[in-house]
Amino acid sequence: MSNEDTVLKEAYSSFKQRLSFDDFQSKINSLTIDKWNFVRATLLYQQSLKCKECNLNVAMVLLCSCAEAMQLEETAEKRFKEFYERYCPSRLRNPPIEYMPNGKPPMVTAPFDIALHCIYKLFRCFFVHEGIKHLRPEDNIDVLYDKIKIEDKIYTVKLYLPEITNWFEKTTFESLFAMLQLTRIYPPPKFFDF
């Protein structure tokens, strides 16, 4: 077995409950992007599952990196947002993140685009690049409140790390699977359900 076959079988393990290996290979070869970008994204997803047991922050960073690996847009944040906006099924577009839209109570569920911005900033940017915002559930932090700047507006957001990690893990997997299912449609529809 070649290295290519070994890597494809490893990536396939995430989808084996839904697709045969032959179907997976057919779909991956029909992608409108480089199939190896998809494989890298899937392997990052798998690594996030392993990291989830010991460090939720690292798991979240790896999940963010899945979208960037697709290289759909020219900047990292645009790649991140484009992937989820294009492929995330509508049934998963209600994130467990709350925010204050006018800077005043009550807290409401954040729209999907604001949730994506929040995840990207808190985990991908602050945690990786600035070394801050390390959220430690072992310190019994049930709920995190933070301020996020979006287009010159500052929002107070609220999230619970284990809950957001579980939601984002499912969202990432379902988005990867949706991308496989829509290999022959370009550009894929922005909202759909499986």
C-alpha positions, 0 to 999 in steps of 0.5 A: 500500500502506498503512502497516498493510500495509507493517508486516504484510508486514515482520512476516510476513517472519519466518514466510514459510518456514512460512505464506502471507501470507494464512494469516499475516493470518488467524492474526494477526487471530484472536489473542486479544491485540491483533494489534499487540502480536504485530507489535511483538514480531515486529519486536523479534525481527527487530531482535534478529537484526540486533543479534546481529552486533554486540552479543549483550547488546542482542540478548538485551534485545530478545528479552526485550522480545518477550515483554513486548510481548505484554502477557499479564500486569500486570508486565513479568517476569510478561509475560515468563515467561507468554509462554514458559511458555505458548507455548514448545514442550517440545523447547526447554525444556532451556536451556544454563544450568547452576546449583547447586540446593543452592549446591554442585557439581555443576552441573546443567541449570537448569529452564526457570523458573529459566532464564527468571528468570536471563535476565530478571535478567541481561539485561533487569534488570541490563543495562538498568536497572542498567547492569551485567552487560555481557557482552562476548564480545570479551573472550574470556569463554567462560563466565559465572558469576553469582549469582541470587537467586530467592525468597530463595535464591541460586543460582550459574549458569553460561552461555555468551553466544553459546550462550544467545543462539542458544538464546533466539533460537530459543525466541523464534521458536518461541514466536511461531510457536506463538502464531500456530498456537494462535490459536483456543485459549484459554488455550493448553496449557502444553506442546506440540510442533510 
